[in-house]
Amino acid sequence: MLVENLLIKRVSEVQNGTSETTGKPWANRNLLLTFEDEFGEGYINTVVSEDVWQRLGFHEGQVVSLNLRFRTNKFRSGFISNDIRVFIPQTQKS
């Protein structure tokens, strides 16, 4: 979903590691985004892979439009969390 007029309020340092499931390395940043709506100022805490962040070329303090993917994860323990990620849409092939 394309979300417009988001202020990039905070950008974390790169966090990296190795996936316990796949064994592949990963590198992410956390972003704190702010927006205005009919209820006032709102916030979105999201994750962006370092590769996507570098390709976008944005920086803290910019007002941008971002493609966000919203998912909810339910773990075996019963814990439920929201997973909001920045992504770059794939171009459609004709």
C-alpha positions as CSV (number, residue, x, y, z in Angstrom):
1,M,0.0,0.0,0.0
2,L,1.4,3.4,-1.0
3,V,1.3,5.8,1.9
4,E,2.0,9.4,1.2
5,N,3.3,12.4,3.2
6,L,5.3,10.5,5.8
7,L,8.0,12.3,7.7
8,I,11.0,10.1,8.4
9,K,11.4,11.1,12.1
10,R,14.1,8.6,13.1
11,V,16.3,6.1,11.4
12,S,18.2,3.5,13.5
13,E,21.7,2.2,12.9
14,V,21.9,-1.0,10.8
15,Q,21.0,-4.1,12.8
16,N,22.2,-7.4,11.3
17,G,22.5,-11.0,12.0
18,T,21.8,-14.5,10.6
19,S,18.4,-16.0,10.2
20,E,17.9,-19.0,12.5
21,T,15.4,-20.4,10.0
22,T,17.3,-20.1,6.7
23,G,20.9,-19.4,7.8
24,K,21.0,-16.4,5.5
25,P,22.5,-13.1,6.7
26,W,20.1,-10.1,7.1
27,A,20.5,-6.3,7.7
28,N,17.6,-4.0,8.6
29,R,16.9,-0.5,10.0
30,N,14.0,0.6,12.1
31,L,12.2,3.7,11.0
32,L,9.9,6.0,13.0
33,L,7.5,7.7,10.6
34,T,5.0,10.4,11.4
35,F,1.9,11.6,9.6
36,E,-1.1,13.9,10.1
37,D,-4.7,12.6,9.8
38,E,-8.1,13.7,11.1
39,F,-7.1,12.7,14.7
40,G,-3.8,14.7,14.7
41,E,-0.3,13.4,14.5
42,G,0.2,9.6,14.2
43,Y,3.2,7.3,14.2
44,I,4.3,4.2,12.4
45,N,7.2,2.1,13.5
46,T,8.5,0.0,10.6
47,V,11.4,-2.1,9.3
48,V,13.3,-1.6,6.1
49,S,16.0,-3.9,4.8
50,E,19.3,-2.2,4.4
51,D,19.3,-3.0,0.6
52,V,15.9,-1.3,0.1
53,W,17.0,1.7,2.3
54,Q,20.1,2.2,0.2
55,R,18.1,1.9,-3.1
56,L,15.5,4.4,-1.9
57,G,18.2,7.0,-1.0
58,F,16.1,8.7,1.7
59,H,17.3,10.3,4.9
60,E,16.0,11.3,8.3
61,G,13.8,14.5,8.1
62,Q,12.5,13.9,4.6
63,V,8.8,13.8,3.7
64,V,8.2,10.8,1.4
65,S,5.8,8.4,0.0
66,L,6.5,4.7,0.9
67,N,5.1,1.4,-0.1
68,L,4.2,-0.4,3.2
69,R,3.3,-4.0,3.7
70,F,1.1,-4.7,6.7
71,R,1.0,-8.2,8.2
72,T,0.1,-9.8,11.6
73,N,2.2,-12.7,12.8
74,K,1.0,-15.2,15.3
75,F,3.7,-17.3,17.0
76,R,3.4,-20.8,18.5
77,S,3.6,-19.2,22.0
78,G,0.3,-17.3,21.2
79,F,2.1,-14.0,20.9
80,I,0.7,-11.8,18.1
81,S,2.6,-8.9,16.6
82,N,2.2,-6.5,13.7
83,D,4.8,-6.6,11.0
84,I,5.0,-3.4,8.9
85,R,7.7,-3.3,6.2
86,V,8.9,-0.9,3.6
87,F,9.3,-2.5,0.2
88,I,9.9,-1.5,-3.5
89,P,7.2,-2.9,-5.7
90,Q,8.2,-5.3,-8.5
91,T,7.5,-4.0,-11.9
92,Q,4.8,-5.9,-13.6
93,K,5.7,-7.9,-16.7
94,S,3.4,-7.7,-19.7
